Amino acid sequence: MKKILSVGLIGAGSIARGHVRGIEANDNIALAAVMDIDRRRALALANAHNARAYEKLDDLLNDPQVDAVHVCSIHNAHAEQVIAAARAGKHVLVEKPMALSVVECDRMIAACEAAGVALMVGQVMRHFPVNLKAKAVIRDGAIGEVGHIIRRRYSNFDPPDRSWYLDLELGGVCVLYCFGPHEYDILPWYLDSPVVKVYAQGSESAQRYAGQKDSYSTIMNHQNGAVSVLTQTVVTHTGAHDTHIVGSKGSIWMTNQKLTVNGEDVFLDETSQVGMPRQIGEFADCCLDGKVPDAHGRSVRHTMAVIEAAKRSAERGEPVMVSEFDE
Ligand SMILES: NC(=O)c1ccc[n+]([C@@H]2O[C@H](COP(=O)([O-])OP(=O)(O)OC[C@H]3O[C@@H](n4cnc5c(N)ncnc54)[C@H](O)[C@@H]3O)[C@@H](O)[C@H]2O)c1
């Protein structure tokens, strides 16, 4: 008989709905329960998908039919919820950011390893066809040795007043901990080369982000000698999200949906929409068959160390070695 992973969602907000669609697109995983501290939200999502609703984490974790959880709650809840889930013997897929500090990441990894459960982080961009293709082009040597990656992520992210997204304690610096977990993750991932040194500068530009930097520029040195330059803002009204990768024999240009190699369009028969279902399918496979996910806890711990190094670099006004935060 086919094995099916039975999962519970923690947090029933906007990304949880994406997770439900991703679960429903796979036949090796099924939604059993939804938990949210806001009971109405838990009930609404659970009722719409024939699942049980819980208001308390312990009740979800004591449900014997729940094999695994997807942590889709706010950032400062991730670490303790992952640790509690591991102690209850549940496999874990946690949304980005893995946590708000490397110290928390270490506690999460230790809890999951001690319990023998999977720990995967929702680095959905690793599942985008455009990114998988770009990584393969680099790995196959089509552009030679990569010297530079230049990436821009500009948006106008305007959460309502009093949103947890704007609260430093609940969400962390928004540009670094909402969008940064994708960006600082994908650059070393393209190259299979970790970041060793970071120099970052940030600015507090727009009033609605008063008290935190809303724009960051970061120069990163990779172990293999390549340099990545990432510029990010959440307060520009004209968006941009693209990457140039330059190598000794050629170059890549890409957006979320489009890829050119040496100036020629590369046909992609799927869009980034397949990212979430693929991510969830990989999680189910790993839990059912004991495989290790690509975005496993130790892999993404590096991403969180780079973000912490960037934050510290901007505070100190000088370059920071990632080894200060990394293993
Ligand atoms: N992968 C992506 O591209 C992507 C996109 C958006 C959000 N996210 C991530 O998903 C997570 C949730 O973001 P969102 O946009 O869905 O937020 P949201 O505000 O829409 O939903 C958060 C939900 O969590 C609930 N909640 C708050 N504290 C809780 C707790 N202690 N236990 C259980 N539930 C709790 C809230 O009641 C709310 O229903 C964040 O980590 C965010 O960064 C990822």
The ligand as a Gaussian input file, in Angstrom:
#p B3LYP/6-31G(d) Opt

LIG

0 1
 N        8.095000      30.999000       1.279000
 C        7.599000      32.195000       1.034000
 O        7.777000      32.720000      -0.056000
 C        6.817000      32.883000       2.118000
 C        5.865000      33.851000       1.775000
 C        5.165000      34.454000       2.804000
 C        5.420000      34.114000       4.134000
 N        6.367000      33.183000       4.420000
 C        6.689000      32.830000       5.815000
 O        5.569000      32.131000       6.383000
 C        5.449000      32.450000       7.765000
 C        4.059000      33.022000       8.034000
 O        3.886000      34.180000       7.249000
 P        2.413000      34.635000       6.754000
 O        2.638000      35.652000       5.702000
 O        1.585000      33.443000       6.474000
 O        1.904000      35.380000       8.064000
 P        0.371000      35.657000       8.485000
 O        0.401000      36.825000       9.401000
 O       -0.495000      35.696000       7.275000
 O       -0.004000      34.341000       9.297000
 C        0.636000      33.982000      10.503000
 C       -0.346000      33.119000      11.287000
 O        0.340000      32.609000      12.428000
 C       -0.548000      32.697000      13.540000
 N        0.267000      32.693000      14.754000
 C        0.897000      33.717000      15.363000
 N        1.582000      33.259000      16.428000
 C        1.363000      31.923000      16.483000
 C        1.788000      30.884000      17.349000
 N        2.587000      31.136000      18.406000
 N        1.364000      29.627000      17.106000
 C        0.547000      29.356000      16.054000
 N        0.095000      30.295000      15.199000
 C        0.519000      31.564000      15.409000
 C       -1.334000      33.978000      13.325000
 O       -2.539000      33.966000      14.063000
 C       -1.556000      33.912000      11.814000
 O       -2.741000      33.208000      11.495000
 C        6.611000      33.397000       8.066000
 O        7.709000      32.657000       8.500000
 C        6.902000      34.026000       6.713000
 O        8.227000      34.550000       6.579000
 C        7.041000      32.540000       3.434000

